[in-house]
Each structure stands twice: as structure tokens, then as C-alpha cells.
Amino acid sequence: MSRPKGKIIVIGGAIDKGSFTESSFKNSVEENLNYFEKGILKRIVRESKNGINSKIEIIPTASRIPIVVGSEYVKAFQYLGVNNANILNIRSRKEANSTEIIKRIEQADVVFFTGGDQLRLTSLIGGTPVHDLIIDKYHTEDFLYVGTSAGAASASSNMIYQGSSQEALLKGEIKMTSGFGLIDHVVFDTHFVKRGRIGRLFNAVSSNPKTLGIGLGEDTGLLISKGIKMEAIGSGLVILVDGRFINDTNITEVALGEPISINNLIVHVLSFGNTYSLKTHELNIKKKRIKKPLLK
């Protein structure tokens, strides 16, 4: 199968409402832009087909306050020089079938799914012409799919939509369903470090060891190119949980609600600039060059 021409950027998110800012969003965007906005949003613009002239459709469907969240991103992109970032608030499956919305997706260089509830997102858009068009554009065009929080969790074929951090290593505590299916054999979890969700990935990977668990910290993301090359971007950490070498687990033996055991689960940690290949499973840690003092 040929490699997709498009790219994916998935981001761990920031706060519950799906906003990117940790503080209240004021009129002065400059005062609120932290590494996430300056680093990751700027990288989104750079990776897009037409740079600051790209057409970006911000889709806040997952959020309970879509217009508030969408407006914040529009302001941030405008501050970075993008004048064609717009809110596309798809509120129902009927709207996801409308000619007007499909036309806007056809013309988009970037779709940006905000945070919120990933199950709401996939249940409203999954299987609609909008979903099909995004998949097609990702495979055939220089197109960029961006998702933060719920938008990131929805990007893969398998998606975690429920499960507490405290009870994550109990059998049956993690609930999974189908995502948008842009990328196979991975599962994303978001708000990862701050909410202590490592157990959720352990559980998800132990039930299907071919799946690579990817935990995205806040203000942190992954750029995925050609469907295989992953590059860590942003200020935090990306945790990879590799289950291919699991020697033993009791997940099939214990009853629902009981703790699971896993032998030989491999964990990698990526920070800014590190890369990982989904094809070769090689991790490359970017080293800083230390300048040698001049000899006198």
C-alpha cells in the first residue's frame, strides 16, 4: 500500500475545555502564547501546504463550548499571520452530510479538531462524507490533519474513550472503540503526564500487543509523515509503550475488575526533536552538539 501524501499532527492538549491556553484568554494574544502556541501552532503553519496562506478549518465539534474554543484558535492563527482560519462547527450528522460543509473541507489545506469528548466527535462525524473526504485527502493530497486532545485521540483506528487513571490496570476498566482511522496499529492517549495515564496505555497495549501506545503530554505533540515517521514537537514528553516483546500476561486469566500483570513491556520516552519509525521501530535521540573550546 502506498504511503499517504498527507501529514498528521497530534497534540496532548492543555485544559478540559479544549483550549490551548492555561490562563484566561485576553484580547492581547501575545501575552497568552506559551510554547504550545508559539512552537506547535507555528509548526502547523509551516507544515501546511501554503504556509500563512493556507486555508485552515477549525472543527470544535468535540467541545461543549465550540465557539469560544474555536475563536481562541482563530485569534492565535491570526497572530501568526494566517488570515484564512475559520470555525467549522459541525453540530450533527446531518450537517456532516451538507454540501456547504463538504465544499469547505474540499478546499481546506488543514483541518484542526479541538479538544473535548472524542466519543462525541466520532459519533457525529464518523462514517459521514466529511470523514470519508478527510481520509481521502490525507492519502492523496498535501493535506494536514491536526488534532489536540479529543482530536488527537480520534486520529487512529483504535481509540480510548473512557477509563480512570487510578484503576487503569484493572481488567475491563479501559473502554475502546473505533476512531477516524487515519493511522493503524497505534492508540493515542492525551493529557498524559499531568493526569498520570500510563496505566491506560499499559492496559490497551496488553490486550493487543501489536498496537503501539502513544502518550502525549500537554503542550506536546507528534508530527507523523508518510504514515511512519514520528517526530516529537513541543515542550513536553511523548511516551511510547511497545508490547511486541511481552513474554507473559494474565489478562486472559483474571476476572473483570481484577489487576493485570505484564512481563517485559518496553517503554520509550521522546522529547523535542526525537524521532521514531513505525516501520523499523528505531528511535533516534537528537543530540546537542557541544562546541569544543579553541586551543590557544
C-alpha positions, 0 to 999 in steps of 0.5 A: 500500500502506498504511503499517504501524501498527507501529514498528521499532527497530534497534540496532548492538549492543555485544559478540559475545555479544549483550549490551548491556553492555561490562563484566561484568554485576553484580547492581547494574544501575545501575552497568552502564547506559551510554547504550545502556541508559539512552537506547535501552532507555528509548526502547523503553519509551516507544515501546511501546504501554503504556509500563512496562506493556507486555508485552515478549518477549525472543527470544535465539534468535540467541545461543549463550548465550540465557539469560544474554543474555536475563536481562541484558535482563530485569534492565535492563527491570526497572530501568526499571520494566517488570515484564512482560519475559520470555525467549522462547527459541525453540530450533527450528522446531518450537517456532516452530510451538507454540501456547504460543509463538504465544499469547505473541507474540499478546499481546506489545506488543514483541518484542526479538531479541538479538544473535548469528548472524542466519543462525541466527535466520532459519533457525529462525524464518523462514517459521514462524507466529511470523514470519508473526504478527510481520509481521502485527502490525507492519502492523496493530497498535501493535506494536514490533519491536526488534532489536540486532545479529543482530536488527537485521540480520534486520529487512529483506528483504535481509540480510548474513550473512557477509563480512570487513571487510578484503576487503569490496570484493572481488567475491563476498566479501559473502554475502546472503540473505533476512531477516524482511522487515519493511522493503524496499529497505534492508540493515542492517549492525551493529557498524559503526564499531568493526569498520570495515564500510563496505566491506560496505555499499559492496559490497551497495549496488553490486550493487543500487543501489536498496537503501539501506545502513544502518550502525549503530554500537554503542550506536546505533540507528534508530527507523523509523515508518510504514515511512519515517521514520528517526530516529537514537537513541543515542550513536553514528553511523548511516551511510547509503550511497545508490547511486541516483546511481552513474554507473559500476561494474565489478562486472559486469566483474571476476572473483570475488575481484577489487576493485570500483570505484564512481563517485559513491556518496553517503554520509550520516552521522546522529547523535542526533536526525537524521532521514531519509525513505525516501520523499523521501530528505531528511535533516534535521540537528537543530540546537542552538539557541544562546541569544543573550546579553541586551543590557544 
